[in-house]
Amino acid sequence: MINTIYLRRANKLIVNTENAVQGSPRLSEAYLATAMKNIEHLGFTFSPQFMYTVRSLSKEQFEAFYHQLVADLKLLVGAHVEYKPMYPGFPMQVMEYHDAELYLNAIYHYLTLDLPEYETVHRQPLLDKGNLKVIDLGTKAEFHAMIRRLIQAKVSISETDREDIDAAIGWADSADLDEILPSEIPFKENVGFVVGSLLKHDKADIKLIGRYIKTATDVLRLAVAWSQGDVSLAEAARFRKFKRSERRLLLGLLEQCHPITEDMLRYKQRWIRLGEILHPSKYKHQFPRCQEAFDILRNNKSFATFNASVELAFQSRDVWSLIDLLMQRPGEFARRLDQLLRSTDETEYVVLAFGEVASQVSTPVLLQVKSHFAHRHEPHDLRIFFPKGIVAKAFAIPNALPEIDAAVCQDIVQLCDQVLIQRFSALAPLGKTYIDERLKWYHVPFSQRSASKALRTIVRGSRLPIPEGDTIRFFNWWKEGMVDGKPTDRVDIDLSAVMYDRNWEYVEHISYTNLRSSKYRAVHSGDIVAAPQGACEFIDLHIPSIVDYGGRYIVAALHSFTDQPYCDLPECFVGWMMRKKPGSGEIFEPATVENKIDVAADTQIAIPVIFDLVERTIIWADLALTRNPGYYNNVEGNQKGMVLMGKAMTALRKPDLYDLFTLHAQARGEQVNTPELADAIFSVENGVTPFDIEQIMAGFLV
């Protein structure tokens, strides 16, 4: 199962050659060529080194290896299920039928849940030739290093990342654990999760755990992870009943932290609920500091906190007290810097004070401060927030912030640059460094906790180029059935695409209410409202005809019409293909799949991507919306929310990878103009790429 993770994350596989016979190849060229031809259909091929290595396997060994590989590849691109749209002759069948027939077919399906019967359509072979993804040879040590980098990430990681870490810890022996586990875990959310995983798999001792647990909140996150809750603490967890030995362990870890009371007051009600399970009074002689802290929380005893002092100083506009307080906690100073600058005319003293402590602020926070003030004086209609949590929601509000002098903003940007360059200069030299300018379109991975599992995952708000071709084929697949012993009942997931012009004025939509456009070439495969065996829908979007009509943005969306949240379905995913000639090949051709995203959030509306057809870019949204009250859960009922999210994502300004890697090059390398001259390459396709998220999080956000 290690290879399943390794393939998805890095397009690499480990080949076990321990029992292979050295010398001449055991696997024939014909056998290997047949296997490679078969996986070409899925959009993949082998590297030369991989081909050489697998030829040392016997036929039986290779067959076992190959069958698992094919199963994994099918799952990656969505080819593991059957696609049976309402109209098997899509797209031409829908475009050519009369409105009356389309209407009667829909009514027939809604009443009977049966699909109309049509003869199988003969299709021409696929004429599009896409670029094959190369599967390379990996090693166990490289796989462990990849998992280690995930654990060492300086920012939040996704649920998929956590599942992969947990699986790797579960499979690891003691020697493997030494390679996987770092001496420190810098990001606090990961502490609770990793320690919880070690305890779950019975691979932890108090010495190992103790080196990671530093604060009371670390202990709280461990209790949450043990209870299968959200370690980000965005939502309250329902704690399980801990054994006596587990209660003593948690209280012992809490006792060694210092200080604890103020930290516990940040999550007062959760600690009170946890205390009802831990029973600290029973262990008051063994853990007296724990008993004292819980007593303060339960009985509402007065306790002066740092945050209360800061809020009081802001209310009284006591700038000098604020500066003195915030210099004690540089990270909080960075987060409050804009607010503090708006509270005084003595901005130069605020900048000087921040400069004294900026070296103690983490790299992710400094990069965000720099980006914020670099764009602070630019006009923006909206301010965009992504709340912490495991559901990828976004909020946009009118931008009503008072102005800050552009010179002050520039001083802060330069200050951040100086600190970051000095910090990065302590890392290993890069030598001659090439940085692809296209990396300006890709955001730095700061928060991945709500990222969905995908064939290729990038950071929310980043832009990818639309590949060559005139037609985007958007698709989804879902299934109803049993989840955790409960039936889902009938499930109807609707696929839609909404077109807007360059000013985000509505143009038209394609959905179950409008299967085709009379103005340009856009067509839906037909509305399916039940999925006992699985169901699918497709939408074709012809880029030139939409642009000629004045369309620019397309918001691709899924709506759970029957109101089940996606997390309660056995399976649901969405993706898109590029077609140069939509009339050739099958409706679903795995080799043409550009990306496939699993939809599993606790929400009923999902916006995976937004297409900018004029710029020919794909904006990675991976967002969830809540249902608008008073409307059916369809595209018409969520116009306002979709426009707001579209405007927010297209206007988003975040630190980009080009800027991050340029700072590293200035600190520890020499930037060159071509990759041929470079020792280190940062590019969209080669070297360190935007898809190497764990490497960026662990190695470049130090």
C-alpha positions as CSV (number, residue, x, y, z in Angstrom):
1,M,0.0,0.0,0.0
2,I,3.0,2.3,0.3
3,N,3.1,2.4,-3.5
4,T,-0.5,3.6,-3.7
5,I,0.5,6.7,-1.7
6,Y,3.9,7.1,-3.4
7,L,2.3,7.0,-6.9
8,R,-0.4,9.5,-6.0
9,R,2.0,12.0,-4.4
10,A,5.1,11.7,-6.5
11,N,4.4,9.5,-9.6
12,K,7.0,7.1,-8.2
13,L,7.0,3.4,-7.3
14,I,9.2,1.1,-5.2
15,V,10.1,-2.1,-7.0
16,N,11.1,-4.9,-4.6
17,T,14.0,-6.7,-6.4
18,E,15.2,-8.7,-3.3
19,N,14.2,-12.0,-4.9
20,A,15.0,-11.0,-8.5
21,V,17.7,-12.9,-10.3
22,Q,20.7,-10.8,-11.1
23,G,22.1,-10.7,-14.7
24,S,20.0,-11.1,-17.8
25,P,16.4,-9.8,-17.7
26,R,13.7,-12.2,-16.7
27,L,10.7,-10.3,-18.1
28,S,10.4,-10.2,-21.9
29,E,10.3,-7.0,-23.9
30,A,7.0,-8.0,-25.4
31,Y,5.4,-8.5,-22.0
32,L,6.7,-5.1,-20.7
33,A,5.7,-3.4,-23.9
34,T,2.1,-4.7,-23.7
35,A,1.8,-3.5,-20.1
36,M,3.1,-0.1,-21.0
37,K,0.7,0.2,-24.0
38,N,-2.2,-0.7,-21.6
39,I,-1.4,2.1,-19.1
40,E,-1.0,4.6,-22.0
41,H,-4.8,4.4,-22.2
42,L,-4.8,5.8,-18.6
43,G,-2.3,8.6,-19.5
44,F,0.9,7.1,-18.0
45,T,4.1,5.5,-19.1
46,F,7.4,4.2,-17.5
47,S,10.7,6.0,-17.3
48,P,13.8,4.2,-18.7
49,Q,15.2,3.5,-15.3
50,F,11.8,2.0,-14.2
51,M,11.7,-0.2,-17.3
52,Y,15.2,-1.5,-16.7
53,T,14.4,-2.3,-13.0
54,V,11.1,-4.1,-13.6
55,R,12.6,-6.4,-16.2
56,S,14.5,-8.1,-13.3
57,L,11.1,-9.4,-12.0
58,S,9.7,-12.7,-12.9
59,K,6.4,-12.8,-14.9
60,E,4.5,-13.7,-11.7
61,Q,6.1,-10.9,-9.7
62,F,5.4,-8.4,-12.4
63,E,1.8,-9.4,-12.9
64,A,1.0,-8.9,-9.2
65,F,2.8,-5.5,-9.3
66,Y,1.1,-4.5,-12.6
67,H,-2.5,-5.4,-11.4
68,Q,-2.1,-3.2,-8.3
69,L,-0.6,-0.4,-10.4
70,V,-3.5,-0.4,-12.9
71,A,-6.1,-0.4,-10.1
72,D,-4.3,2.6,-8.5
73,L,-4.0,4.5,-11.8
74,K,-7.7,4.0,-12.6
75,L,-8.6,5.4,-9.2
76,L,-6.4,8.4,-9.8
77,V,-8.0,9.5,-13.1
78,G,-11.6,8.2,-12.3
79,A,-11.5,5.2,-14.7
80,H,-12.4,2.7,-11.9
81,V,-16.1,3.3,-12.5
82,E,-18.5,3.0,-15.4
83,Y,-19.8,6.1,-17.1
84,K,-23.3,5.8,-18.5
85,P,-24.7,9.3,-19.2
86,M,-28.4,9.8,-20.0
87,Y,-27.5,10.4,-23.7
88,P,-24.9,7.9,-24.9
89,G,-24.5,10.0,-28.1
90,F,-23.4,13.0,-26.2
91,P,-22.6,15.7,-27.2
92,M,-24.2,15.6,-30.7
93,Q,-27.3,13.7,-29.5
94,V,-28.3,16.5,-27.1
95,M,-27.5,19.2,-29.7
96,E,-29.6,17.6,-32.4
97,Y,-32.7,16.5,-30.5
98,H,-35.9,18.6,-30.4
99,D,-36.7,20.4,-27.1
100,A,-39.9,18.2,-26.8
101,E,-37.9,15.0,-26.8
102,L,-35.4,16.3,-24.3
103,Y,-38.3,17.4,-22.1
104,L,-40.2,14.1,-22.3
105,N,-37.1,12.1,-21.6
106,A,-36.4,14.1,-18.5
107,I,-40.0,13.7,-17.2
108,Y,-39.9,10.0,-17.9
109,H,-36.7,9.7,-15.9
110,Y,-38.0,11.8,-13.0
111,L,-41.1,9.6,-12.7
112,T,-39.5,6.2,-13.2
113,L,-35.8,6.7,-12.4
114,D,-35.1,4.7,-15.6
115,L,-32.9,6.1,-18.3
116,P,-34.3,6.3,-21.9
117,E,-33.0,3.5,-24.0
118,Y,-30.9,4.3,-27.0
119,E,-28.6,2.1,-29.2
120,T,-24.9,2.1,-28.5
121,V,-23.2,4.9,-30.5
122,H,-20.2,4.0,-32.7
123,R,-17.4,6.4,-32.0
124,Q,-14.2,7.1,-33.9
125,P,-11.0,6.2,-32.1
126,L,-9.5,9.0,-29.9
127,L,-7.5,11.3,-32.1
128,D,-6.1,13.5,-29.4
129,K,-2.6,12.7,-28.3
130,G,-1.9,14.1,-24.8
131,N,1.4,14.2,-22.9
132,L,1.8,11.0,-20.9
133,K,2.7,11.3,-17.2
134,V,6.0,9.4,-16.5
135,I,6.1,6.9,-13.6
136,D,9.7,6.9,-12.2
137,L,11.6,4.6,-9.9
138,G,11.5,5.5,-6.2
139,T,13.1,4.1,-3.0
140,K,11.9,3.4,0.5
141,A,14.2,6.1,1.9
142,E,12.8,8.7,-0.5
143,F,9.3,7.7,0.5
144,H,10.1,8.1,4.2
145,A,11.8,11.5,3.5
146,M,8.6,12.6,1.8
147,I,6.4,11.7,4.8
148,R,9.0,13.3,7.1
149,R,8.7,16.5,5.1
150,L,4.9,16.4,5.5
151,I,5.3,16.1,9.3
152,Q,7.9,19.0,9.3
153,A,5.6,21.3,7.3
154,K,5.5,24.8,8.8
155,V,1.8,25.2,7.8
156,S,-1.4,23.2,8.0
157,I,-1.7,20.0,6.0
158,S,-4.7,18.4,4.4
159,E,-6.8,15.5,5.5
160,T,-5.3,13.4,2.8
161,D,-1.8,14.3,4.1
162,R,-2.8,13.2,7.5
163,E,-4.2,9.9,6.2
164,D,-0.9,9.2,4.4
165,I,1.2,10.0,7.5
166,D,-1.0,7.8,9.6
167,A,-0.7,4.9,7.1
168,A,3.0,5.3,6.9
169,I,3.3,5.3,10.7
170,G,1.1,2.2,10.8
171,W,3.3,0.3,8.4
172,A,6.6,1.4,9.8
173,D,8.9,-0.7,12.0
174,S,11.2,0.9,14.5
175,A,13.9,1.6,11.9
176,D,11.4,3.2,9.5
177,L,10.1,5.4,12.3
178,D,13.6,6.8,12.9
179,E,13.5,7.9,9.2
180,I,10.0,9.2,9.3
181,L,9.9,11.2,12.6
182,P,11.8,14.5,12.9
183,S,13.3,15.7,16.1
184,E,10.7,18.6,16.2
185,I,7.3,19.2,14.7
186,P,7.1,22.9,14.0
187,F,3.4,23.2,13.2
188,K,1.3,22.7,16.3
189,E,-1.7,21.1,14.6
190,N,0.6,18.3,13.4
191,V,1.9,17.6,16.9
192,G,-1.5,16.4,18.2
193,F,-2.2,14.4,15.1
194,V,1.2,12.7,14.8
195,V,1.4,11.8,18.5
196,G,-2.2,10.6,18.3
197,S,-1.3,8.3,15.4
198,L,1.8,7.0,17.3
199,L,-0.4,6.1,20.2
200,K,-3.1,4.6,18.1
201,H,-0.6,2.2,16.5
202,D,1.1,1.5,19.8
203,K,4.4,2.9,18.6
204,A,4.9,5.7,21.2
205,D,6.7,6.0,24.6
206,I,6.5,8.9,27.0
207,K,10.0,10.1,26.0
208,L,9.1,10.2,22.3
209,I,5.8,12.0,23.0
210,G,7.3,14.4,25.5
211,R,9.7,16.0,23.0
212,Y,6.8,17.1,20.8
213,I,4.3,18.3,23.5
214,K,5.3,21.8,24.6
215,T,2.0,23.7,25.4
216,A,-1.4,23.1,26.9
217,T,-3.0,23.5,23.5
218,D,-0.7,20.6,22.2
219,V,-2.3,18.4,24.9
220,L,-5.8,19.6,23.8
221,R,-5.0,18.8,20.2
222,L,-3.8,15.3,21.2
223,A,-7.0,14.7,23.1
224,V,-9.0,15.8,20.0
225,A,-6.9,13.7,17.7
226,W,-7.5,10.7,20.0
227,S,-11.2,11.5,19.7
228,Q,-11.0,11.7,15.9
229,G,-11.9,15.4,16.0
230,D,-10.6,18.4,14.1
231,V,-7.0,19.2,15.3
232,S,-7.2,22.7,13.9
233,L,-9.7,23.3,16.8
234,A,-11.9,25.3,14.4
235,E,-14.8,23.2,15.7
236,A,-15.4,21.7,19.1
237,A,-14.7,18.0,19.4
238,R,-16.8,15.4,21.2
239,F,-14.2,13.7,23.5
240,R,-14.3,10.0,23.9
241,K,-14.0,8.3,27.3
242,F,-10.3,7.9,28.0
243,K,-8.9,4.9,30.0
244,R,-7.3,5.6,33.3
245,S,-3.8,5.2,31.9
246,E,-4.7,7.6,29.1
247,R,-6.0,10.2,31.5
248,R,-2.8,10.1,33.5
249,L,-0.8,10.4,30.3
250,L,-2.7,13.5,29.2
251,L,-2.5,15.1,32.7
252,G,1.2,14.2,32.9
253,L,1.9,15.9,29.6
254,L,-0.1,18.9,30.7
255,E,1.7,19.2,34.0
256,Q,5.1,19.5,32.2
257,C,4.0,22.4,30.1
258,H,4.6,26.0,31.4
259,P,2.6,28.2,31.7
260,I,-0.7,26.4,31.2
261,T,-3.5,28.5,32.6
262,E,-3.5,31.3,30.1
263,D,-3.1,28.8,27.2
264,M,-6.1,26.8,28.5
265,L,-8.3,29.9,28.8
266,R,-8.0,30.3,25.0
267,Y,-10.3,27.2,24.7
268,K,-12.0,27.5,28.1
269,Q,-15.2,25.6,27.5
270,R,-13.4,22.7,25.7
271,W,-11.0,22.3,28.6
272,I,-13.9,22.3,31.0
273,R,-15.5,19.5,29.0
274,L,-12.2,17.6,28.8
275,G,-11.7,18.0,32.5
276,E,-15.1,16.3,33.2
277,I,-13.5,13.3,31.5
278,L,-10.0,13.5,32.9
279,H,-11.1,14.1,36.5
280,P,-8.0,16.1,37.5
281,S,-9.1,16.4,41.1
282,K,-8.5,12.6,41.5
283,Y,-4.9,13.3,40.7
284,K,-4.4,16.6,42.4
285,H,-1.4,15.4,44.4
286,Q,0.3,13.9,41.4
287,F,-0.5,16.8,39.1
288,P,-1.1,19.9,41.3
289,R,-0.6,22.5,38.5
290,C,-3.3,20.8,36.4
291,Q,-5.7,20.9,39.3
292,E,-5.0,24.6,39.9
293,A,-5.6,25.5,36.3
294,F,-8.8,23.5,36.0
295,D,-10.0,25.1,39.3
296,I,-9.5,28.6,37.7
297,L,-11.4,27.6,34.6
298,R,-14.3,25.9,36.3
299,N,-14.9,28.5,38.9
300,N,-14.4,31.6,36.7
301,K,-11.6,32.9,38.9
302,S,-9.9,36.0,37.7
303,F,-6.8,35.6,35.7
304,A,-5.0,38.4,33.7
305,T,-4.3,37.3,30.1
306,F,-2.1,38.8,27.4
307,N,-4.9,39.1,24.9
308,A,-7.1,41.0,27.4
309,S,-4.4,43.5,28.0
310,V,-3.9,44.0,24.3
311,E,-7.6,44.6,23.7
312,L,-7.8,47.1,26.5
313,A,-4.8,49.0,25.1
314,F,-6.5,49.1,21.7
315,Q,-9.7,50.4,23.2
316,S,-7.9,53.2,25.0
317,R,-5.6,53.8,21.9
318,D,-2.6,53.5,24.1
319,V,0.0,53.0,21.3
320,W,3.1,52.8,23.5
321,S,1.6,50.1,25.8
322,L,0.5,48.2,22.7
323,I,4.1,48.4,21.3
324,D,5.5,47.2,24.6
325,L,3.0,44.3,24.8
326,L,3.2,43.2,21.2
327,M,7.0,43.1,21.2
328,Q,6.7,40.4,23.8
329,R,4.9,38.2,21.2
330,P,6.3,38.9,17.8
331,G,3.9,36.7,15.9
332,E,0.9,38.5,17.4
333,F,2.7,41.8,16.6
334,A,2.8,40.7,12.9
335,R,-0.8,39.8,12.8
336,R,-1.9,43.1,14.5
337,L,0.5,45.3,12.6
338,D,-2.1,46.8,10.2
339,Q,-4.5,47.5,13.0
340,L,-1.8,49.1,15.1
341,L,-0.7,51.3,12.1
342,R,-4.3,52.5,11.7
343,S,-4.4,53.4,15.4
344,T,-1.7,56.0,15.4
345,D,0.1,58.8,13.5
346,E,3.4,57.7,15.0
347,T,3.8,55.0,12.3
348,E,7.6,55.3,12.1
349,Y,7.9,54.1,15.7
350,V,5.6,51.1,15.1
351,V,7.8,50.1,12.1
352,L,11.0,50.5,14.1
353,A,9.5,48.4,17.0
354,F,8.4,45.7,14.6
355,G,11.9,45.7,13.0
356,E,13.4,44.8,16.4
357,V,11.4,41.6,16.7
358,A,10.7,40.6,13.1
359,S,13.5,38.1,13.1
360,Q,11.4,36.1,15.7
361,V,8.4,35.9,13.4
362,S,7.8,32.7,11.4
363,T,8.5,32.6,7.7
364,P,4.9,31.9,6.6
365,V,3.7,34.9,8.7
366,L,6.4,37.2,7.4
367,L,5.6,36.3,3.8
368,Q,1.9,37.1,4.4
369,V,2.8,40.4,6.0
370,K,5.0,41.3,3.1
371,S,2.3,40.4,0.5
372,H,-0.4,42.2,2.5
373,F,1.5,45.5,2.6
374,A,2.9,45.2,-0.9
375,H,-0.8,45.3,-2.1
376,R,-2.2,47.4,0.8
377,H,-2.4,50.7,-1.1
378,E,-3.9,49.1,-4.3
379,P,-7.7,49.5,-4.7
380,H,-9.7,46.4,-3.9
381,D,-13.4,46.0,-3.8
382,L,-13.4,43.0,-1.5
383,R,-11.5,41.6,1.4
384,I,-11.3,37.8,1.3
385,F,-11.1,35.4,4.3
386,F,-10.6,31.7,4.5
387,P,-11.8,30.6,8.0
388,K,-9.8,27.9,9.7
389,G,-11.3,24.5,9.5
390,I,-11.6,21.3,7.5
391,V,-14.3,22.7,5.1
392,A,-12.9,25.0,2.4
393,K,-15.2,28.0,2.9
394,A,-14.4,31.6,1.9
395,F,-16.0,34.9,2.9
396,A,-15.7,38.2,1.1
397,I,-16.7,41.5,2.6
398,P,-16.5,45.1,1.2
399,N,-13.0,46.6,1.6
400,A,-13.5,49.5,3.9
401,L,-10.0,49.6,5.5
402,P,-8.6,53.1,6.0
403,E,-5.6,53.9,3.9
404,I,-2.0,53.6,5.1
405,D,0.7,55.7,3.6
406,A,2.4,53.9,0.7
407,A,5.9,54.7,2.0
408,V,5.1,53.0,5.3
409,C,3.9,49.9,3.4
410,Q,7.1,49.9,1.4
411,D,9.2,50.1,4.5
412,I,7.5,47.0,5.9
413,V,7.9,45.1,2.7
414,Q,11.7,45.9,2.7
415,L,12.0,44.9,6.3
416,C,10.4,41.6,5.7
417,D,12.7,41.0,2.7
418,Q,15.8,41.8,4.8
419,V,14.8,39.4,7.5
420,L,13.8,36.6,5.1
421,I,17.0,36.9,3.1
422,Q,19.2,36.8,6.2
423,R,17.3,33.8,7.4
424,F,17.5,31.9,4.2
425,S,21.2,32.6,3.9
426,A,21.9,30.1,6.7
427,L,20.6,27.3,4.5
428,A,22.6,25.2,2.1
429,P,23.8,27.0,-1.1
430,L,21.7,26.6,-4.2
431,G,24.4,27.6,-6.7
432,K,23.1,28.9,-10.0
433,T,19.4,29.1,-9.8
434,Y,16.7,29.3,-12.5
435,I,13.2,30.5,-11.5
436,D,10.4,30.2,-14.0
437,E,8.4,33.4,-14.2
438,R,5.2,31.4,-14.6
439,L,5.5,30.6,-10.9
440,K,4.0,34.0,-10.3
441,W,0.6,32.4,-10.9
442,Y,1.1,29.8,-8.2
443,H,0.5,30.6,-4.5
444,V,2.7,29.6,-1.5
445,P,1.1,26.7,0.4
446,F,0.2,28.3,3.8
447,S,-3.0,26.4,4.7
448,Q,-3.8,23.1,3.2
449,R,-6.0,21.7,5.9
450,S,-9.2,21.8,3.8
451,A,-7.6,20.8,0.5
452,S,-9.3,18.1,-1.4
453,K,-7.6,14.9,-2.7
454,A,-6.8,15.3,-6.3
455,L,-4.8,13.8,-9.2
456,R,-2.7,17.0,-9.0
457,T,-3.2,19.3,-6.0
458,I,-2.1,22.9,-5.9
459,V,-2.8,25.8,-3.6
460,R,-6.2,27.5,-3.6
461,G,-6.2,30.6,-5.8
462,S,-3.4,29.5,-8.1
463,R,-3.8,29.5,-11.8
464,L,-2.9,26.7,-14.2
465,P,-2.8,27.1,-18.0
466,I,-5.7,25.6,-20.0
467,P,-4.0,22.9,-22.1
468,E,-4.1,23.0,-25.9
469,G,-7.6,22.3,-27.3
470,D,-10.9,24.2,-27.9
471,T,-13.3,22.1,-25.7
472,I,-13.3,21.6,-22.0
473,R,-15.2,18.5,-21.0
474,F,-16.3,18.8,-17.3
475,F,-17.5,15.6,-15.6
476,N,-18.7,14.2,-12.3
477,W,-19.6,10.8,-10.9
478,W,-21.4,9.9,-7.7
479,K,-23.0,6.9,-6.0
480,E,-25.7,6.4,-3.4
481,G,-25.7,3.5,-0.9
482,M,-24.6,2.7,2.6
483,V,-22.3,4.9,4.7
484,D,-21.4,3.9,8.3
485,G,-24.4,1.5,8.3
486,K,-26.9,4.1,7.2
487,P,-28.5,4.4,3.8
488,T,-28.1,7.6,1.8
489,D,-31.5,7.3,0.2
490,R,-31.8,8.7,-3.3
491,V,-28.9,11.1,-4.2
492,D,-29.1,13.6,-7.0
493,I,-25.8,15.6,-7.7
494,D,-26.2,18.3,-10.4
495,L,-23.3,19.4,-12.5
496,S,-23.5,23.0,-13.8
497,A,-21.4,25.7,-15.5
498,V,-22.3,29.3,-15.2
499,M,-20.9,31.9,-17.7
500,Y,-20.1,35.5,-16.9
501,D,-18.6,38.3,-18.9
502,R,-15.4,40.2,-17.9
503,N,-17.4,42.3,-15.4
504,W,-18.9,39.3,-13.8
505,E,-22.3,40.0,-15.3
506,Y,-24.3,36.8,-15.8
507,V,-24.4,35.5,-19.4
508,E,-25.9,32.0,-19.3
509,H,-25.7,28.7,-17.5
510,I,-25.6,25.1,-18.6
511,S,-27.3,22.7,-16.1
512,Y,-30.2,20.3,-15.8
513,T,-32.5,23.3,-16.4
514,N,-30.8,24.3,-19.7
515,L,-29.1,21.4,-21.4
516,R,-27.7,23.4,-24.3
517,S,-27.0,26.9,-25.5
518,S,-28.5,28.4,-28.6
519,K,-25.9,31.2,-28.6
520,Y,-22.6,29.2,-28.5
521,R,-21.5,25.6,-28.2
522,A,-22.1,24.4,-24.7
523,V,-24.1,21.3,-23.9
524,H,-25.0,19.1,-20.9
525,S,-25.3,15.3,-21.1
526,G,-28.7,15.1,-19.3
527,D,-29.9,15.2,-15.7
528,I,-29.7,11.9,-13.8
529,V,-31.5,12.0,-10.4
530,A,-30.6,8.6,-8.8
531,A,-27.4,6.6,-8.6
532,P,-27.9,3.2,-7.0
533,Q,-25.1,1.8,-9.3
534,G,-23.4,5.2,-9.8
535,A,-24.3,8.0,-12.1
536,C,-22.4,10.7,-14.1
537,E,-23.0,13.9,-16.0
538,F,-20.9,15.8,-18.5
539,I,-20.7,19.3,-19.8
540,D,-18.9,20.4,-23.0
541,L,-17.7,24.0,-23.3
542,H,-16.4,25.3,-26.6
543,I,-14.0,28.1,-25.7
544,P,-13.8,30.1,-28.9
545,S,-17.6,30.3,-29.3
546,I,-18.1,31.4,-25.7
547,V,-15.4,34.1,-25.9
548,D,-16.8,35.4,-29.2
549,Y,-20.2,35.8,-27.5
550,G,-18.6,37.9,-24.7
551,G,-18.2,35.2,-22.1
552,R,-15.0,35.1,-20.0
553,Y,-15.4,33.3,-16.7
554,I,-17.0,29.9,-16.1
555,V,-17.8,28.8,-12.6
556,A,-17.9,25.0,-12.5
557,A,-20.1,23.8,-9.7
558,L,-21.7,20.7,-8.1
559,H,-25.0,21.0,-6.2
560,S,-26.5,18.3,-4.0
561,F,-30.1,18.7,-5.0
562,T,-31.3,16.1,-2.5
563,D,-29.4,17.9,0.2
564,Q,-27.0,15.2,1.4
565,P,-23.6,16.6,2.2
566,Y,-20.8,15.2,0.1
567,C,-19.1,13.7,3.2
568,D,-22.1,11.4,3.6
569,L,-21.8,9.8,0.2
570,P,-20.0,6.5,-0.6
571,E,-18.1,8.3,-3.4
572,C,-18.3,11.6,-5.4
573,F,-15.7,13.2,-7.6
574,V,-15.4,15.8,-10.3
575,G,-12.9,16.5,-13.0
576,W,-12.2,17.8,-16.5
577,M,-10.7,16.7,-19.8
578,M,-9.4,18.7,-22.8
579,R,-10.5,17.7,-26.2
580,K,-9.2,19.0,-29.5
581,K,-11.8,16.9,-31.4
582,P,-14.8,16.2,-29.1
583,G,-16.4,13.9,-31.6
584,S,-13.6,11.3,-31.3
585,G,-13.0,8.7,-28.6
586,E,-15.3,7.7,-25.8
587,I,-17.2,10.2,-23.7
588,F,-14.8,9.5,-20.9
589,E,-11.2,9.0,-22.1
590,P,-8.8,8.5,-19.1
591,A,-5.8,9.7,-21.1
592,T,-7.4,13.1,-21.6
593,V,-8.2,13.7,-17.9
594,E,-6.4,16.8,-16.8
595,N,-7.4,16.5,-13.2
596,K,-9.8,14.6,-10.9
597,I,-10.9,15.9,-7.5
598,D,-12.6,14.0,-4.8
599,V,-15.5,15.9,-3.3
600,A,-16.0,14.9,0.3
601,A,-16.6,18.1,2.3
602,D,-19.4,18.6,4.8
603,T,-21.3,20.9,2.4
604,Q,-23.9,20.6,-0.4
605,I,-22.3,23.0,-3.0
606,A,-18.8,22.7,-4.3
607,I,-16.9,25.0,-6.7
608,P,-13.7,23.0,-7.7
609,V,-12.4,25.4,-10.4
610,I,-13.1,28.6,-12.2
611,F,-12.1,28.9,-15.9
612,D,-10.8,32.2,-17.3
613,L,-11.3,31.6,-21.0
614,V,-9.8,34.9,-22.1
615,E,-6.5,34.3,-20.2
616,R,-6.9,30.6,-20.8
617,T,-6.2,29.8,-17.2
618,I,-7.8,27.5,-14.6
619,I,-8.2,29.1,-11.2
620,W,-8.0,26.4,-8.5
621,A,-10.9,27.2,-6.2
622,D,-11.7,24.0,-4.2
623,L,-14.4,25.9,-2.3
624,A,-17.6,25.0,-0.5
625,L,-20.8,27.1,-0.2
626,T,-23.7,26.7,2.0
627,R,-27.2,26.5,0.6
628,N,-29.0,29.8,0.2
629,P,-32.3,29.6,2.3
630,G,-35.5,29.9,0.3
631,Y,-34.1,28.4,-2.9
632,Y,-33.8,25.0,-4.4
633,N,-30.2,23.8,-4.3
634,N,-29.3,24.5,-7.9
635,V,-27.3,27.0,-9.8
636,E,-30.1,29.6,-10.1
637,G,-30.6,29.7,-6.3
638,N,-26.9,30.4,-5.6
639,Q,-26.1,33.1,-8.2
640,K,-25.2,35.7,-5.6
641,G,-22.8,33.5,-3.7
642,M,-21.2,32.2,-6.9
643,V,-20.5,35.6,-8.3
644,L,-19.1,36.7,-4.9
645,M,-16.8,33.7,-4.8
646,G,-15.8,34.2,-8.4
647,K,-14.9,37.8,-7.9
648,A,-13.0,36.9,-4.7
649,M,-10.9,34.2,-6.3
650,T,-10.0,36.2,-9.4
651,A,-9.0,39.2,-7.3
652,L,-7.1,37.2,-4.7
653,R,-3.6,38.5,-3.9
654,K,-1.4,36.1,-2.0
655,P,2.4,35.4,-1.7
656,D,3.5,33.6,-4.8
657,L,6.2,30.9,-5.4
658,Y,8.2,33.1,-7.7
659,D,8.7,35.7,-4.9
660,L,9.5,32.9,-2.4
661,F,12.1,31.2,-4.6
662,T,13.6,34.6,-5.6
663,L,14.2,35.4,-2.0
664,H,16.0,32.1,-1.6
665,A,18.1,32.7,-4.7
666,Q,19.1,36.2,-3.4
667,A,20.1,34.7,-0.1
668,R,22.0,31.6,-1.2
669,G,22.4,31.4,-4.9
670,E,23.0,33.2,-8.2
671,Q,19.9,33.7,-10.4
672,V,20.4,32.7,-14.1
673,N,18.1,33.1,-17.1
674,T,17.9,29.6,-18.5
675,P,17.5,26.2,-16.9
676,E,20.5,24.8,-18.8
677,L,22.9,27.0,-16.8
678,A,21.3,26.2,-13.4
679,D,22.3,23.9,-10.5
680,A,18.8,24.4,-9.0
681,I,15.6,24.7,-11.0
682,F,12.3,26.0,-9.9
683,S,9.7,25.6,-12.6
684,V,6.2,24.5,-13.5
685,E,7.4,21.2,-15.1
686,N,11.0,20.5,-13.8
687,G,13.0,20.7,-10.6
688,V,10.9,22.0,-7.7
689,T,7.4,22.5,-9.0
690,P,4.2,23.9,-7.6
691,F,3.0,20.3,-7.1
692,D,5.9,19.5,-4.7
693,I,3.8,20.9,-1.9
694,E,5.4,18.9,1.0
695,Q,8.9,19.8,-0.1
696,I,8.0,23.5,-0.3
697,M,6.2,23.5,3.1
698,A,9.1,21.8,4.9
699,G,12.2,23.0,3.0
700,F,11.4,26.6,1.8
701,L,9.3,28.0,4.6
702,V,11.9,27.5,7.3
